[in-house]
Amino acid sequence: MRILITTDSFYPLMSGVLNYVIVTANTLVARGHHIDILATRDTPKIPRGIINPQVKIHYVDGKGLFFYPEIKFTSIIGVKDVQRIKRIKPDIIYFQTPGTLGLKSIILARMFAIPLVGIFHTRIASKEYLSYLGNLGKTDTAQYIAWAYTRYCYNSADLVISPSIDIKKELQKHQITTPITVINNAIDHKKIKRKTSPHSIKKPAFVYVGRVSRDKNLSTLIAGFMLAHQKNASIKLYIIGEGHLRKKLEETVRKKHASEYIHILGPLENKILLETRFLEQFTAFVTMSNTEVQPISIIEALFRGLPIIGPDTAGIRELAEGNGILVKKNSPTALARAVLDITRNPKLREKLSQSSLTRAKKHTAEAATTILEDALAQCITHARSKAR
């Protein structure tokens, strides 16, 4: 198959979408498929060694959105887009994001009668994402428009991929009528090694890995750890990631005199997370984000045997049931209680750790790509039979 993957979220913005695109493209190329990626241009370009050189990356110029500069706004359609499609001749287009490149994918698929598949990575209609719009984002109208736009994008596709059953139900609840196939997010577990970590972590220590942005609800995470620290002064939190909120978060931690036990490390190479025993040193993975679909960072934590602590929401529930502690969302008190429980109870921690390793087996790149490969092939076959 000749597959064109389009994404508004790409390097150097480290995100679950980027990790998904890299793993999917590399695995599909290894299986003999031709993969092209259309992404927004930024600097620096993706370094060598991260993505298979057989994957062809095409860039389009874009400008950062005023309320979310990491995401680029591009032209919807142009002569170059038409010329590019004629050169690539994709059998199918697979869009990752419902931004301007998502719209470009829809238009090009219709112009050239190419089957179109979209994956639902981001809950853009959530209140947390809409908060980027300020007071406008707090209105019911904003949420209505966001869901209307989401419906347009995904109902324009021939097939929708949902990483979890809960998210599929949410999409159907909001009138996404396109057929939906559930395919778990995954990582290339063959890259997981157990080299010595360049960072030494002393337990009890908890880790968050992800974007440092408003939608991740990091203020609740920090508030919860401040409460836990009052009960157990040895507890530490490490926040790993980059984003527009990083400087503000660092300032908040300093002002609250929490720098000794809340450490904001910034971004770490994925190589460190996958190839060293860095993550294995932590007591558990923690998040209080309410906007997740199925975070790659949590899946990486599963492969390291980390228990998961997170809010009882659709995007977290399927990754933490039986191998973690689900807490009331937006509750620092509930988070603190879970952190203290898992710190005090080594038997519970070990039980949850083993359950995480078992759950991880469902999230290998081979398993996920086999299902995706079949879904894309069926989509192409169906489109061709309709055209006859």
C-alpha positions as CSV (number, residue, x, y, z in Angstrom):
1,M,0.0,0.0,0.0
2,R,1.0,3.6,-0.6
3,I,-0.1,5.4,2.5
4,L,0.0,9.2,3.0
5,I,0.0,10.2,6.7
6,T,-0.9,13.8,7.5
7,T,-0.3,15.5,10.8
8,D,-0.5,19.0,12.2
9,S,1.6,17.9,15.2
10,F,5.2,17.0,14.3
11,Y,8.8,17.4,15.4
12,P,10.1,19.2,17.4
13,L,6.8,19.2,19.4
14,M,7.2,16.1,21.4
15,S,3.8,14.5,21.8
16,G,1.9,11.3,21.8
17,V,0.8,12.1,18.2
18,L,4.4,12.3,17.1
19,N,5.4,9.1,18.8
20,Y,2.4,7.3,17.2
21,V,3.3,8.6,13.8
22,I,6.9,7.5,14.1
23,V,6.1,4.0,15.4
24,T,3.3,3.5,12.8
25,A,5.4,4.7,9.9
26,N,8.4,2.7,10.8
27,T,6.4,-0.5,11.4
28,L,4.5,-0.2,8.1
29,V,7.7,0.5,6.1
30,A,9.3,-2.6,7.7
31,R,6.3,-4.6,6.4
32,G,6.9,-3.4,2.8
33,H,4.5,-0.5,2.5
34,H,5.4,2.9,1.0
35,I,4.9,5.7,3.5
36,D,4.8,9.4,3.0
37,I,4.3,11.9,5.8
38,L,2.9,15.4,5.2
39,A,3.6,17.7,8.2
40,T,4.0,21.3,9.1
41,R,7.5,22.7,8.7
42,D,9.4,23.7,11.8
43,T,13.1,23.8,12.8
44,P,15.0,21.8,13.5
45,K,13.9,19.0,11.2
46,I,13.5,15.5,12.7
47,P,17.0,14.1,13.4
48,R,18.3,11.0,11.7
49,G,17.8,7.7,13.4
50,I,14.3,8.5,14.7
51,I,12.4,7.6,11.6
52,N,13.2,5.0,8.9
53,P,15.0,6.8,6.0
54,Q,12.6,5.1,3.6
55,V,9.7,7.2,5.0
56,K,9.5,10.3,2.8
57,I,8.6,13.5,4.8
58,H,7.0,16.4,3.0
59,Y,6.7,19.8,4.7
60,V,4.2,22.6,4.3
61,D,4.8,26.0,5.7
62,G,2.6,27.1,8.6
63,K,2.2,29.8,11.3
64,G,1.7,29.1,15.0
65,L,-1.8,29.6,16.3
66,F,-1.9,32.6,18.6
67,F,-3.5,30.6,21.4
68,Y,-1.4,27.4,20.8
69,P,1.9,28.3,19.0
70,E,3.2,24.8,18.9
71,I,0.4,23.8,16.5
72,K,0.8,25.3,13.0
73,F,-1.9,26.8,10.8
74,T,-1.4,26.1,7.1
75,S,-3.2,26.9,3.8
76,I,-6.1,24.6,3.3
77,I,-5.4,23.8,-0.4
78,G,-3.2,25.0,-3.2
79,V,-1.5,24.1,-6.5
80,K,1.4,22.5,-4.7
81,D,-0.9,20.2,-2.8
82,V,-2.5,18.9,-6.0
83,Q,1.0,18.4,-7.6
84,R,2.2,16.6,-4.5
85,I,-0.7,14.1,-4.5
86,K,-0.2,13.4,-8.2
87,R,3.5,12.6,-7.5
88,I,2.8,10.5,-4.4
89,K,-0.3,8.7,-5.8
90,P,-1.4,7.4,-2.4
91,D,-3.8,4.4,-2.2
92,I,-5.1,5.9,1.1
93,I,-4.8,9.0,3.2
94,Y,-4.5,8.7,7.0
95,F,-5.0,11.9,8.9
96,Q,-3.8,12.2,12.5
97,T,-5.2,15.6,13.5
98,P,-8.4,17.6,12.6
99,G,-6.4,20.8,12.0
100,T,-5.7,22.5,8.7
101,L,-3.8,19.4,7.4
102,G,-6.8,17.4,8.4
103,L,-9.0,19.6,6.2
104,K,-6.4,19.4,3.4
105,S,-6.6,15.6,3.7
106,I,-10.4,15.7,3.3
107,I,-10.4,18.0,0.3
108,L,-7.6,16.0,-1.5
109,A,-9.3,12.7,-0.8
110,R,-12.5,14.0,-2.4
111,M,-10.8,15.6,-5.3
112,F,-8.9,12.4,-6.2
113,A,-11.4,9.8,-4.9
114,I,-8.9,8.5,-2.4
115,P,-10.2,6.6,0.6
116,L,-9.7,8.5,3.8
117,V,-9.1,7.3,7.4
118,G,-8.8,9.5,10.5
119,I,-7.6,8.6,14.0
120,F,-9.0,10.4,17.0
121,H,-6.0,11.4,19.1
122,T,-7.2,14.6,20.7
123,R,-10.4,15.7,22.5
124,I,-10.4,19.2,21.1
125,A,-14.0,19.8,22.3
126,S,-13.0,19.4,25.9
127,K,-13.2,22.3,28.3
128,E,-9.5,22.0,29.0
129,Y,-8.5,22.4,25.3
130,L,-11.1,25.2,24.8
131,S,-9.6,27.1,27.7
132,Y,-6.8,28.2,25.3
133,L,-9.5,30.5,23.8
134,G,-9.9,32.4,27.1
135,N,-13.4,33.4,28.1
136,L,-14.7,32.4,24.7
137,G,-13.7,28.8,25.4
138,K,-15.8,28.7,28.5
139,T,-19.1,29.1,26.7
140,D,-21.5,26.3,25.6
141,T,-21.3,27.8,22.1
142,A,-17.6,27.1,21.9
143,Q,-18.1,23.4,22.9
144,Y,-21.0,23.1,20.4
145,I,-18.9,24.5,17.6
146,A,-15.9,22.3,18.5
147,W,-18.0,19.1,18.4
148,A,-19.7,20.3,15.1
149,Y,-16.2,20.7,13.6
150,T,-15.1,17.3,15.0
151,R,-18.2,15.7,13.5
152,Y,-17.5,17.2,10.1
153,C,-13.9,16.0,10.0
154,Y,-14.5,12.5,11.1
155,N,-17.8,12.0,9.3
156,S,-15.9,13.0,6.2
157,A,-13.7,9.9,6.6
158,D,-14.4,6.4,5.4
159,L,-13.2,4.9,8.6
160,V,-12.3,6.3,12.1
161,I,-9.7,4.7,14.3
162,S,-10.3,5.0,18.1
163,P,-7.5,4.0,20.5
164,S,-10.0,2.9,23.2
165,I,-13.5,1.5,23.6
166,D,-14.5,4.4,25.9
167,I,-13.4,7.0,23.3
168,K,-15.4,5.1,20.6
169,K,-18.5,5.4,22.8
170,E,-17.9,9.1,23.3
171,L,-17.6,9.6,19.6
172,Q,-20.8,7.7,18.9
173,K,-22.5,9.7,21.6
174,H,-21.6,12.9,19.7
175,Q,-23.0,11.6,16.4
176,I,-19.8,10.4,14.7
177,T,-21.6,8.0,12.3
178,T,-18.6,6.8,10.3
179,P,-17.6,3.2,11.1
180,I,-15.2,3.2,14.1
181,T,-12.5,0.5,14.7
182,V,-10.7,0.3,18.0
183,I,-7.0,-0.1,17.7
184,N,-4.8,0.4,20.8
185,N,-2.0,2.9,20.8
186,A,1.4,1.1,21.0
187,I,5.1,1.5,21.1
188,D,8.0,-0.4,19.5
189,H,8.8,-2.6,22.5
190,K,11.8,-4.1,20.6
191,K,13.6,-0.8,21.3
192,I,13.1,-1.2,25.1
193,K,16.4,-1.9,26.7
194,R,17.7,-1.9,30.3
195,K,20.9,0.2,30.1
196,T,22.0,2.1,33.1
197,S,20.1,5.3,33.6
198,P,22.0,8.6,33.4
199,H,19.8,9.9,36.2
200,S,19.6,8.4,39.7
201,I,16.2,8.6,41.3
202,K,15.5,7.8,45.0
203,K,12.1,6.4,46.0
204,P,9.4,7.3,46.8
205,A,9.4,9.2,43.6
206,F,6.5,9.7,41.1
207,V,6.8,10.7,37.4
208,Y,4.7,12.6,34.9
209,V,5.8,12.5,31.2
210,G,4.0,14.6,28.7
211,R,3.4,18.0,27.3
212,V,3.7,20.8,29.9
213,S,0.6,22.6,28.8
214,R,-2.7,23.9,30.2
215,D,-4.8,21.0,29.1
216,K,-2.7,18.6,31.1
217,N,-4.1,19.9,34.5
218,L,-0.6,20.1,36.0
219,S,-1.8,22.6,38.6
220,T,-4.0,19.9,40.2
221,L,-1.0,17.5,40.0
222,I,1.2,19.9,41.9
223,A,-1.4,20.7,44.4
224,G,-1.9,17.0,45.1
225,F,1.8,16.4,45.7
226,M,2.0,19.4,48.0
227,L,-0.7,17.8,50.2
228,A,1.0,14.4,50.1
229,H,4.4,16.0,51.0
230,Q,2.8,17.4,54.2
231,K,2.1,13.8,55.3
232,N,5.4,12.3,54.0
233,A,8.3,14.7,53.4
234,S,10.3,12.0,51.4
235,I,7.8,12.0,48.5
236,K,9.0,13.6,45.2
237,L,7.4,14.4,41.9
238,Y,9.3,14.6,38.6
239,I,7.7,16.4,35.6
240,I,9.2,15.5,32.3
241,G,8.3,17.3,29.1
242,E,8.2,20.6,27.3
243,G,5.5,23.1,26.5
244,H,4.4,26.7,26.7
245,L,3.5,26.3,30.4
246,R,6.9,25.2,31.6
247,K,8.3,28.6,32.8
248,K,5.1,29.5,34.6
249,L,5.1,26.1,36.3
250,E,8.7,26.5,37.4
251,E,7.8,29.9,38.8
252,T,4.8,28.4,40.7
253,V,6.9,25.7,42.2
254,R,9.5,28.3,43.4
255,K,6.9,30.6,44.9
256,K,5.3,27.7,46.8
257,H,8.8,26.6,48.1
258,A,8.3,23.2,46.6
259,S,11.5,23.0,44.5
260,E,13.1,20.5,46.8
261,Y,10.5,17.8,46.1
262,I,8.9,18.9,42.8
263,H,11.4,18.7,40.0
264,I,10.7,20.0,36.5
265,L,13.3,18.3,34.3
266,G,12.1,19.6,30.9
267,P,12.2,17.2,27.9
268,L,14.2,14.0,27.9
269,E,15.2,12.1,24.8
270,N,12.8,9.2,24.1
271,K,15.9,7.1,23.9
272,I,16.4,7.6,27.6
273,L,12.9,6.6,28.4
274,L,13.0,3.5,26.2
275,E,16.6,2.3,26.3
276,T,17.6,2.9,29.9
277,R,16.2,1.9,33.3
278,F,15.3,5.5,34.1
279,L,11.5,4.9,34.4
280,E,12.0,1.7,36.4
281,Q,13.3,3.8,39.3
282,F,10.0,5.5,40.0
283,T,7.2,4.4,42.4
284,A,4.4,5.1,39.9
285,F,3.4,7.1,36.9
286,V,1.0,10.0,37.7
287,T,-1.3,12.3,35.7
288,M,-4.4,14.4,36.4
289,S,-5.1,15.2,32.8
290,N,-8.8,14.9,31.9
291,T,-8.3,15.2,28.1
292,E,-6.4,12.0,27.3
293,V,-7.4,9.5,24.6
294,Q,-4.8,6.9,25.3
295,P,-1.4,8.4,26.2
296,I,1.8,6.9,24.7
297,S,3.7,8.0,27.8
298,I,1.5,5.8,30.0
299,I,2.0,2.8,27.7
300,E,5.8,3.3,28.0
301,A,5.3,3.3,31.8
302,L,3.4,0.0,31.5
303,F,6.3,-1.7,29.8
304,R,8.5,-0.6,32.8
305,G,6.1,-2.1,35.2
306,L,4.9,1.2,36.8
307,P,1.6,1.4,38.5
308,I,-0.6,4.2,37.1
309,I,-2.3,6.9,39.2
310,G,-4.8,9.0,37.2
311,P,-8.3,10.5,37.0
312,D,-11.3,8.2,36.5
313,T,-11.8,9.4,32.9
314,A,-12.4,7.7,29.5
315,G,-8.8,8.2,28.3
316,I,-7.1,6.9,31.5
317,R,-9.5,4.2,32.7
318,E,-8.6,1.5,30.3
319,L,-4.9,1.9,31.0
320,A,-5.2,1.8,34.8
321,E,-8.0,-0.5,35.8
322,G,-6.4,-3.4,37.8
323,N,-2.9,-2.0,37.5
324,G,-3.3,1.4,39.1
325,I,-5.4,3.7,41.2
326,L,-8.2,5.8,39.6
327,V,-9.1,9.0,41.5
328,K,-11.7,11.6,41.4
329,K,-10.8,14.1,38.6
330,N,-9.6,17.6,39.6
331,S,-9.2,16.5,43.2
332,P,-5.8,17.2,44.8
333,T,-7.0,15.5,48.0
334,A,-7.9,12.2,46.1
335,L,-4.5,12.3,44.3
336,A,-2.6,12.8,47.6
337,R,-4.4,9.9,49.2
338,A,-3.5,7.6,46.3
339,V,0.1,8.7,46.3
340,L,0.3,8.0,50.1
341,D,-1.5,4.7,49.8
342,I,0.9,3.3,47.2
343,T,3.9,4.7,49.1
344,R,2.9,3.0,52.3
345,N,1.9,-0.4,50.8
346,P,4.7,-2.2,49.0
347,K,2.6,-5.3,48.4
348,L,0.0,-3.2,46.6
349,R,2.7,-1.5,44.6
350,E,4.2,-4.9,43.5
351,K,0.7,-6.3,42.6
352,L,-0.1,-3.2,40.4
353,S,3.4,-3.3,38.9
354,Q,3.0,-6.9,37.7
355,S,-0.5,-6.1,36.3
356,S,1.0,-3.2,34.3
357,L,3.5,-5.6,32.7
358,T,0.7,-7.9,31.8
359,R,-1.4,-5.1,30.3
360,A,1.6,-3.8,28.3
361,K,1.5,-6.9,26.1
362,K,-1.7,-5.5,24.4
363,H,0.3,-2.4,23.2
364,T,3.0,-3.8,21.0
365,A,3.6,-2.1,17.6
366,E,3.3,-5.5,15.9
367,A,-0.1,-6.2,17.3
368,A,-1.5,-2.7,16.7
369,T,-0.1,-2.4,13.2
370,T,-1.4,-5.8,12.1
371,I,-5.0,-4.6,12.9
372,L,-4.3,-1.2,11.3
373,E,-2.9,-2.8,8.2
374,D,-5.9,-4.9,7.7
375,A,-8.3,-2.0,8.3
376,L,-6.5,0.2,5.7
377,A,-6.4,-2.6,3.2
378,Q,-10.2,-3.3,3.6
379,C,-10.9,0.4,3.2
380,I,-9.0,0.5,-0.1
381,T,-10.7,-2.6,-1.3
382,H,-14.1,-1.3,-0.4
383,A,-13.4,2.0,-2.2
384,R,-12.2,0.3,-5.3
385,S,-15.3,-2.0,-5.5
386,K,-17.5,1.1,-5.2
387,A,-15.7,2.8,-8.0
388,R,-16.4,-0.1,-10.4
